[in-house]
Amino acid sequence: MSVVLSDYLHQQTTTHRLPENLAAVVSAIAEACVHISQQVRLGALNGVLGSAGSGNVQGEEQKKLDVIANRILIDALSQCAAVAGLASEEEDNFVAANQNGAYLVLFDPLDGSSNIDVNISIGTIFSVLAKSEGVLNTADFLQAGSKQVAAGYVLYGPQTLLVLTLNHGIAVFTLNQEGVFVNTQINPAVPPQTREFAINMSNQRHWEAPVQTYIAELLAGKNGVRGKDYNMRWVASMVAEVHRILMRGGVFMYPKDARDPNKPGKLRLMYEANPMSLLIKQAGGLATDAHQNILDIVPQGLHQRVSVILGSAEEVEYVTAKHAAT
Ligand code: P6P
């Protein structure tokens, strides 16, 4: 008997006392991502590839699908009574939704945009926080990742997958031909050790010394201090990298580099690093910014950037320890 997302959420309301209105928020996100998947899958047939001719608050060029996915999520979440407000990578400021809503949703509507026009996997990343009493303001969103009440992503790859945590493990759903997410896996576990790393090697000359040393050790393979050969992957879509790590282990790194010393890293804390770090923790892995657990970072801004090292716990501990030693 297939368990679909609505069944799973109902089970969670009984077994883990998941609030009904939080289940409604997750359902709204999932439904929006079904619509995004329909747009992504048609690509050129729908005229949705290429540049939108605009930029976002990050100073990045927006693709047409970035704008479309952003609009689909804003429209869907604004109609969900449980959503008080939302924050998007594509929006300068938060967007107020429903005054009596109990939750805040933060998202990267389409992560990996540079891959859209070359048909490589991309995804939607989302994070859900509880809203405190009072008039909605930016400070309501600035909660540490450990406060997330739900987090996940939808990966638009060979399959469209929803990977969700409600802080009680992880559930993986595959989108069927009727547009319904069907549960296909429960509680993937990240092995503590790995032989696979993901980093953009073209930035090697810009890294800080501990990362330079660490990656050199991996490249030395079995003749080096690590005593084993490593494999490398780099998809340039965080969603694809994290999914691979959830399925078979590995370490993903986007470290601080010297290209912009004022930026602690490229990735965004609130709607990329935090949701992915919660998933990785739920799967027995670890996520740090090279110095502290990402989930412990107290945010200062909606679009704050952070250095990310996440994946197999022993590997993340090893490279994080190298930073502590400097
Ligand atoms: P680079 C995509 O733009 C993203 O935010 C992540 O999904 C991905 O891991 C990273 O940036 C890729 O960055 O510098 O390799 O293009």
Residues whose N, C-alpha, C, O or C-beta is under 5 A from the ligand:
A	BS01	P6P	D111 G112 S113 N200 A236 S237 M238 V239
